[in-house]
């Protein structure tokens, strides 16, 4: 690739030469440093990752122009900068001339395997600075604050009776992403581009295990990406990227509490790093604990026992190590290691007046996570690169649930859930040949994964394994470039990807993906992406066993004699296969002025073969023609015997009389199957605007909103039912807007979060739950050398959830998938850097 001479157009020259700013950056990865400077200056960065790979930056602690900061970062690297309106391009060797034809694309890590490939859909970025300004303490809280994410799924605040029990559950206090509310298993979450061990009974990773101090940024692609990454990437991909080449030590302490009572939080962390010319090492430790929130602490929870926990007591230790080392000039070794140990305690009362330890449940859950992901990268010459990576990890959930009745311990159920994940992968990327608009580039490779799952159960242990092998290919074809000067075709490129997967329990799956990026003019980028994605059923979902029940036919149909019986089967089914989706996204990114970026994206997801129980209620099922395909009339005795023999507990007799195959007039197969269909569509909007105010002060404005429509059809021919905008499902609209003002010494961030209302449609008369708005403030100030104190006030006006009707005192009396019991929270953080 040709280098870059330092050439300034007049507009960009003014942008980077005028308006000195205070830059305070540690020694770190060169790409990360350049990203920080250009973001602060409100200009775009274009660079090739292969030019920046393995390069470190010097520390910056001075007031200067953005151009001076960039040149100081590039000093001695052999790289140079070329400037044009609203952008800076970095690469090549100093003094080499180049044209716009050689301009590389912005650094994009997530959603493609080709370095520098343009993204056909917008990439949502959450930086470490964004996280600190938000006042959030862990990545689970960050996830739940994003408009595109849904709080349901596997999260520590999920209560009892919150919709689908197989989707909204709190197995071990883990926190997960759940884009669009499609389900946490349908969002693929990566750490530095690698999968980590699944947690609990779901195919998700616990993001709260990752110390937030070690995170450089989060990249989110809200588009199906199974052609790139394989299973689970239906709703999108979340890639958590760690700091690289951090040089220094920092310590932090945080305390806070909810003003309505409970939720007293303590958090302590250490971050240390050392960078040298050929590598670097990062280590982070985080300890946190929070006290429970009881129903008696909240006036809207009067329908629950006052000692029932609305949010559990949690304690957590997390350790992360990340390092890389160059071997010569062409080979780099790297590895990430993660360990977490946590403990969760909760209680549920079965009556309004009797304590849970006399009539109710006492729950203890423990979690231990370990994972290591090594990789080797080799430069092969001719701009070709080889990368091999692996992963080994485990996730263990333990503890017990005690059931009390009449003041006595009636039953203790021990928990033991174990996941082990192993993966190996290798791939190549590089140019095939030159086109007039640039190099046609390709990435290809393959690998293998193994998932093992064990769960102890009073009805029988579950131990299963799933193996799969895969191969992938991705192609980038640049069709036009700015240097060609074609009117209306400032830039045009095409991407295509294809992935083959073969599963030990499901056969082969082929997933394609196509993308187009068109810039009619320099300030406007239009993108289109189409693809197919898939999700495998979890091993627990598929293999935990079904039940077979004998019942009297009169309950299930009319006109049958008094002695007639039915047998029905319900629950997980080993015959389950993959869930499949088709995704279409159209997007536009407009940069009309320096520091201003406007983004819009329309999406549609057609998700079929979703695993679900096919019959919502067995009452009258024999009379309903919709379920005729699930009913076998006059079943053969041998077929019934096979069903009974395969059931977890054999035949469970609910008829109150002996089983006689001759009296069974029907077999009802209500076992879970790939049958439901869901459709999601909506629009995402966002705006970011950075305004330099003189000196080291600036004003950063941001706004984002997500409009969602979703519905479900349980069986072909069945009525479509609404999902979004109803209880225990995502709202039709979620938005977040904010402003950050400040400079080197003091900064103030304020955010407004809004969620549209929900319909409680569980009964014939629909109850409207009003819209919900919260306001957050964070004040940060530097005192002395390297000391920062921040004060966060989340939900400042103490907005509260609306109470809902419950059938039992054990049910949580508000929607915990959309609302938090925390209320107003005040937190104080002290951070010291050396």
ChimeraX attribute file (.defattr): number of C-alpha atoms within 10 A of each C-alpha:
attribute: neighborCount
match mode: 1-to-1
recipient: residues
	/A:1	15
	/A:2	14
	/A:3	23
	/A:4	25
	/A:5	22
	/A:6	18
	/A:7	16
	/A:8	16
	/A:9	13
	/A:10	11
	/A:11	13
	/A:12	20
	/A:13	16
	/A:14	13
	/A:15	23
	/A:16	25
	/A:17	13
	/A:18	14
	/A:19	18
	/A:20	21
	/A:21	24
	/A:22	20
	/A:23	21
	/A:24	13
	/A:25	18
	/A:26	18
	/A:27	22
	/A:28	24
	/A:29	24
	/A:30	22
	/A:31	23
	/A:32	19
	/A:33	23
	/A:34	23
	/A:35	19
	/A:36	18
	/A:37	24
	/A:38	21
	/A:39	14
	/A:40	19
	/A:41	24
	/A:42	25
	/A:43	25
	/A:44	21
	/A:45	22
	/A:46	23
	/A:47	25
	/A:48	22
	/A:49	19
	/A:50	15
	/A:51	18
	/A:52	18
	/A:53	12
	/A:54	22
	/A:55	18
	/A:56	26
	/A:57	25
	/A:58	17
	/A:59	17
	/A:60	18
	/A:61	12
	/A:62	13
	/A:63	17
	/A:64	19
	/A:65	19
	/A:66	25
	/A:67	23
	/A:68	14
	/A:69	23
	/A:70	20
	/A:71	14
	/A:72	14
	/A:73	22
	/A:74	22
	/A:75	12
	/A:76	11
	/A:77	17
	/A:78	13
	/A:79	21
	/A:80	23
	/A:81	24
	/A:82	22
	/A:83	26
	/A:84	18
	/A:85	19
	/A:86	24
	/A:87	19
	/A:88	25
	/A:89	25
	/A:90	26
	/A:91	28
	/A:92	23
	/A:93	18
	/A:94	17
	/A:95	14
	/A:96	14
	/A:97	14
	/A:98	17
	/A:99	13
	/A:100	14
	/A:101	17
	/A:102	20
	/A:103	24
	/A:104	21
	/A:105	17
	/A:106	20
	/A:107	18
	/A:108	20
	/A:109	19
	/A:110	23
	/A:111	28
	/A:112	22
	/A:113	22
	/A:114	23
	/A:115	22
	/A:116	20
	/A:117	24
	/A:118	26
	/A:119	24
	/A:120	27
	/A:121	28
	/A:122	23
	/A:123	20
	/A:124	14
	/A:125	14
	/A:126	17
	/A:127	16
	/A:128	18
	/A:129	11
	/A:130	15
	/A:131	21
	/A:132	17
	/A:133	24
	/A:134	23
	/A:135	25
	/A:136	19
	/A:137	21
	/A:138	20
	/A:139	23
	/A:140	22
	/A:141	19
	/A:142	21
	/A:143	23
	/A:144	23
	/A:145	18
	/A:146	20
	/A:147	23
	/A:148	25
	/A:149	22
	/A:150	26
	/A:151	33
	/A:152	32
	/A:153	27
	/A:154	30
	/A:155	27
	/A:156	24
	/A:157	25
	/A:158	26
	/A:159	24
	/A:160	21
	/A:161	20
	/A:162	22
	/A:163	17
	/A:164	12
	/A:165	11
	/A:166	13
	/A:167	16
	/A:168	23
	/A:169	23
	/A:170	21
	/A:171	22
	/A:172	28
	/A:173	28
	/A:174	22
	/A:175	27
	/A:176	31
	/A:177	34
	/A:178	28
	/A:179	31
	/A:180	29
	/A:181	26
	/A:182	24
	/A:183	22
	/A:184	29
	/A:185	28
	/A:186	27
	/A:187	30
	/A:188	30
	/A:189	28
	/A:190	21
	/A:191	20
	/A:192	19
	/A:193	17
	/A:194	19
	/A:195	23
	/A:196	27
	/A:197	24
	/A:198	25
	/A:199	27
	/A:200	28
	/A:201	22
	/A:202	20
	/A:203	24
	/A:204	27
	/A:205	25
	/A:206	25
	/A:207	22
	/A:208	22
	/A:209	26
	/A:210	25
	/A:211	26
	/A:212	24
	/A:213	24
	/A:214	25
	/A:215	21
	/A:216	17
	/A:217	20
	/A:218	24
	/A:219	20
	/A:220	22
	/A:221	22
	/A:222	26
	/A:223	28
	/A:224	32
	/A:225	31
	/A:226	30
	/A:227	29
	/A:228	24
	/A:229	22
	/A:230	24
	/A:231	25
	/A:232	28
	/A:233	27
	/A:234	31
	/A:235	30
	/A:236	24
	/A:237	28
	/A:238	27
	/A:239	22
	/A:240	22
	/A:241	19
	/A:242	24
	/A:243	20
	/A:244	28
	/A:245	28
	/A:246	25
	/A:247	23
	/A:248	16
	/A:249	16
	/A:250	18
	/A:251	19
	/A:252	19
	/A:253	18
	/A:254	19
	/A:255	17
	/A:256	19
	/A:257	20
	/A:258	21
	/A:259	15
	/A:260	16
	/A:261	18
	/A:262	19
	/A:263	24
	/A:264	19
	/A:265	22
	/A:266	20
	/A:267	20
	/A:268	18
	/A:269	21
	/A:270	21
	/A:271	21
	/A:272	20
	/A:273	23
	/A:274	18
	/A:275	22
	/A:276	14
	/A:277	12
	/A:278	15
	/A:279	21
	/A:280	23
	/A:281	22
	/A:282	24
	/A:283	21
	/A:284	24
	/A:285	22
	/A:286	25
	/A:287	19
	/A:288	20
	/A:289	20
	/A:290	21
	/A:291	18
	/A:292	24
	/A:293	25
	/A:294	24
	/A:295	23
	/A:296	18
	/A:297	18
	/A:298	19
	/A:299	11
	/A:300	17
	/A:301	22
	/A:302	16
	/A:303	23
	/A:304	26
	/A:305	26
	/A:306	22
	/A:307	21
	/A:308	30
	/A:309	23
	/A:310	31
	/A:311	26
	/A:312	26
	/A:313	23
	/A:314	22
	/A:315	20
	/A:316	21
	/A:317	21
	/A:318	21
	/A:319	20
	/A:320	23
	/A:321	19
	/A:322	24
	/A:323	21
	/A:324	22
	/A:325	19
	/A:326	18
	/A:327	12
	/A:328	8
	/A:329	10
	/A:330	12
	/A:331	17
	/A:332	20
	/A:333	18
	/A:334	18
	/A:335	19
	/A:336	22
	/A:337	18
	/A:338	21
	/A:339	20
	/A:340	23
	/A:341	19
	/A:342	22
	/A:343	21
	/A:344	24
	/A:345	21
	/A:346	21
	/A:347	26
	/A:348	29
	/A:349	26
	/A:350	23
	/A:351	19
	/A:352	17
	/A:353	13
	/A:354	16
	/A:355	20
	/A:356	25
	/A:357	21
	/A:358	19
	/A:359	21
	/A:360	24
	/A:361	24
	/A:362	20
	/A:363	19
	/A:364	20
	/A:365	22
	/A:366	22
	/A:367	24
	/A:368	21
	/A:369	24
	/A:370	20
	/A:371	21
	/A:372	21
	/A:373	24
	/A:374	19
	/A:375	19
	/A:376	18
	/A:377	19
	/A:378	18
	/A:379	16
	/A:380	14
	/A:381	9
	/A:382	9
	/A:383	11
	/A:384	17
	/A:385	20
	/A:386	18
	/A:387	18
	/A:388	18
	/A:389	19
	/A:390	20
	/A:391	22
	/A:392	20
	/A:393	22
	/A:394	22
	/A:395	25
	/A:396	23
	/A:397	24
	/A:398	20
	/A:399	18
	/A:400	15
	/A:401	18
	/A:402	18
	/A:403	21
	/A:404	21
	/A:405	15
	/A:406	11
	/A:407	14
	/A:408	11
	/A:409	15
	/A:410	12
	/A:411	12
	/A:412	14
	/A:413	14
	/A:414	16
	/A:415	20
	/A:416	19
	/A:417	23
	/A:418	23
	/A:419	24
	/A:420	21
	/A:421	21
	/A:422	21
	/A:423	21
	/A:424	18
	/A:425	18
	/A:426	18
	/A:427	19
	/A:428	21
	/A:429	22
	/A:430	20
	/A:431	18
	/A:432	14
	/A:433	10
	/A:434	12
	/A:435	12
	/A:436	13
	/A:437	19
	/A:438	19
	/A:439	18
	/A:440	19
	/A:441	22
	/A:442	23
	/A:443	23
	/A:444	20
	/A:445	18
	/A:446	18
	/A:447	18
	/A:448	18
	/A:449	18
	/A:450	17
	/A:451	20
	/A:452	17
	/A:453	22
	/A:454	21
	/A:455	21
	/A:456	16
	/A:457	14
	/A:458	8
	/A:459	10
	/A:460	12
	/A:461	13
	/A:462	16
	/A:463	16
	/A:464	16
	/A:465	15
	/A:466	16
	/A:467	16
	/A:468	18
	/A:469	18
	/A:470	20
	/A:471	21
	/A:472	23
	/A:473	21
	/A:474	23
	/A:475	23
	/A:476	24
	/A:477	20
	/A:478	23
	/A:479	18
	/A:480	21
	/A:481	21
	/A:482	20
	/A:483	15
	/A:484	14
	/A:485	12
	/A:486	13
	/A:487	10
	/A:488	12
	/A:489	17
	/A:490	20
	/A:491	24
	/A:492	22
	/A:493	22
	/A:494	20
	/A:495	23
	/A:496	20
	/A:497	24
	/A:498	20
	/A:499	22
	/A:500	18
	/A:501	21
	/A:502	16
	/A:503	17
	/A:504	12
	/A:505	16
	/A:506	16
	/A:507	11
	/A:508	13
	/A:509	17
	/A:510	18
	/A:511	23
	/A:512	21
	/A:513	23
	/A:514	19
	/A:515	22
	/A:516	22
	/A:517	23
	/A:518	22
	/A:519	22
	/A:520	16
	/A:521	15
	/A:522	15
	/A:523	15
	/A:524	17
	/A:525	23
	/A:526	21
	/A:527	23
	/A:528	21
	/A:529	22
	/A:530	21
	/A:531	24
	/A:532	24
	/A:533	32
	/A:534	27
	/A:535	23
	/A:536	23
	/A:537	22
	/A:538	19
	/A:539	22
	/A:540	21
	/A:541	19
	/A:542	21
	/A:543	18
	/A:544	22
	/A:545	20
	/A:546	22
	/A:547	20
	/A:548	27
	/A:549	19
	/A:550	23
	/A:551	21
	/A:552	23
	/A:553	24
	/A:554	18
	/A:555	15
	/A:556	20
	/A:557	16
	/A:558	12
	/A:559	8
	/A:560	14
	/A:561	12
	/A:562	9
	/A:563	13
	/A:564	17
	/A:565	26
	/A:566	25
	/A:567	27
	/A:568	21
	/A:569	21
	/A:570	19
	/A:571	21
	/A:572	23
	/A:573	21
	/A:574	18
	/A:575	13
	/A:576	23
	/A:577	19
	/A:578	22
	/A:579	23
	/A:580	22
	/A:581	25
	/A:582	20
	/A:583	23
	/A:584	20
	/A:585	24
	/A:586	20
	/A:587	21
	/A:588	21
	/A:589	20
	/A:590	18
	/A:591	19
	/A:592	13
	/A:593	13
	/A:594	19
	/A:595	22
	/A:596	19
	/A:597	19
	/A:598	18
	/A:599	21
	/A:600	20
	/A:601	21
	/A:602	18
	/A:603	21
	/A:604	20
	/A:605	24
	/A:606	16
	/A:607	23
	/A:608	20
	/A:609	20
	/A:610	24
	/A:611	24
	/A:612	21
	/A:613	20
	/A:614	19
	/A:615	19
	/A:616	10
	/A:617	10
	/A:618	14
	/A:619	13
	/A:620	13
	/A:621	20
	/A:622	24
	/A:623	13
	/A:624	11
	/A:625	10
	/A:626	14
	/A:627	19
	/A:628	13
	/A:629	9
	/A:630	17
	/A:631	17
	/A:632	14
	/A:633	14
	/A:634	14
	/A:635	18
	/A:636	15
	/A:637	13
	/A:638	10
	/A:639	11
	/A:640	18
	/A:641	13
	/A:642	10
	/A:643	20
	/A:644	22
	/A:645	13
	/A:646	14
	/A:647	18
	/A:648	16
	/A:649	15
	/A:650	15
	/A:651	21
	/A:652	16
	/A:653	15
	/A:654	13
	/A:655	17
	/A:656	9
	/A:657	12
	/A:658	9
	/A:659	16
	/A:660	11
	/A:661	17
	/A:662	12
	/A:663	15
	/A:664	23
	/A:665	20
	/A:666	21
	/A:667	24
	/A:668	25
	/A:669	22
	/A:670	25
	/A:671	24
	/A:672	24
	/A:673	21
	/A:674	22
	/A:675	18
	/A:676	21
	/A:677	22
	/A:678	21
	/A:679	20
	/A:680	21
	/A:681	18
	/A:682	18
	/A:683	18
	/A:684	22
	/A:685	17
	/A:686	19
	/A:687	18
	/A:688	19
	/A:689	18
	/A:690	22
	/A:691	17
	/A:692	17
	/A:693	14
	/A:694	12
	/A:695	14
	/A:696	17
	/A:697	19
	/A:698	20
	/A:699	17
	/A:700	19
	/A:701	19
	/A:702	18
	/A:703	18
	/A:704	21
	/A:705	22
	/A:706	24
	/A:707	20
	/A:708	23
	/A:709	19
	/A:710	23
	/A:711	14
	/A:712	20
	/A:713	17
	/A:714	22
	/A:715	18
	/A:716	12
	/A:717	8
	/A:718	12
	/A:719	10
	/A:720	15
	/A:721	12
	/A:722	16
	/A:723	22
	/A:724	23
	/A:725	20
	/A:726	20
	/A:727	25
	/A:728	26
	/A:729	25
	/A:730	30
	/A:731	26
	/A:732	19
	/A:733	22
	/A:734	26
	/A:735	22
	/A:736	21
	/A:737	18
	/A:738	19
	/A:739	19
	/A:740	21
	/A:741	18
	/A:742	18
	/A:743	19
	/A:744	16
	/A:745	14
	/A:746	16
	/A:747	19
	/A:748	19
	/A:749	23
	/A:750	20
	/A:751	22
	/A:752	16
	/A:753	21
	/A:754	18
	/A:755	22
	/A:756	17
	/A:757	19
	/A:758	24
	/A:759	18
	/A:760	19
	/A:761	13
	/A:762	12
	/A:763	7
	/A:764	7
	/A:765	8
	/A:766	12
	/A:767	16
	/A:768	14
	/A:769	19
	/A:770	13
	/A:771	15
	/A:772	18
	/A:773	18
	/A:774	19
	/A:775	20
	/A:776	21
	/A:777	22
	/A:778	23
	/A:779	21
	/A:780	22
	/A:781	18
	/A:782	17
	/A:783	12
	/A:784	9
	/A:785	9
	/A:786	11
	/A:787	16
	/A:788	18
	/A:789	18
	/A:790	21
	/A:791	20
	/A:792	25
	/A:793	21
	/A:794	24
	/A:795	22
	/A:796	16
	/A:797	14
	/A:798	17
	/A:799	17
	/A:800	20
	/A:801	22
	/A:802	16
	/A:803	16
	/A:804	16
	/A:805	13
	/A:806	14
	/A:807	10
	/A:808	16
	/A:809	19
	/A:810	23
	/A:811	20
	/A:812	28
	/A:813	26
	/A:814	27
	/A:815	26
	/A:816	25
	/A:817	25
	/A:818	20
	/A:819	21
	/A:820	18
	/A:821	25
	/A:822	24
	/A:823	23
	/A:824	21
	/A:825	22
	/A:826	21
	/A:827	21
	/A:828	19
	/A:829	20
	/A:830	18
	/A:831	18
	/A:832	18
	/A:833	16
	/A:834	12
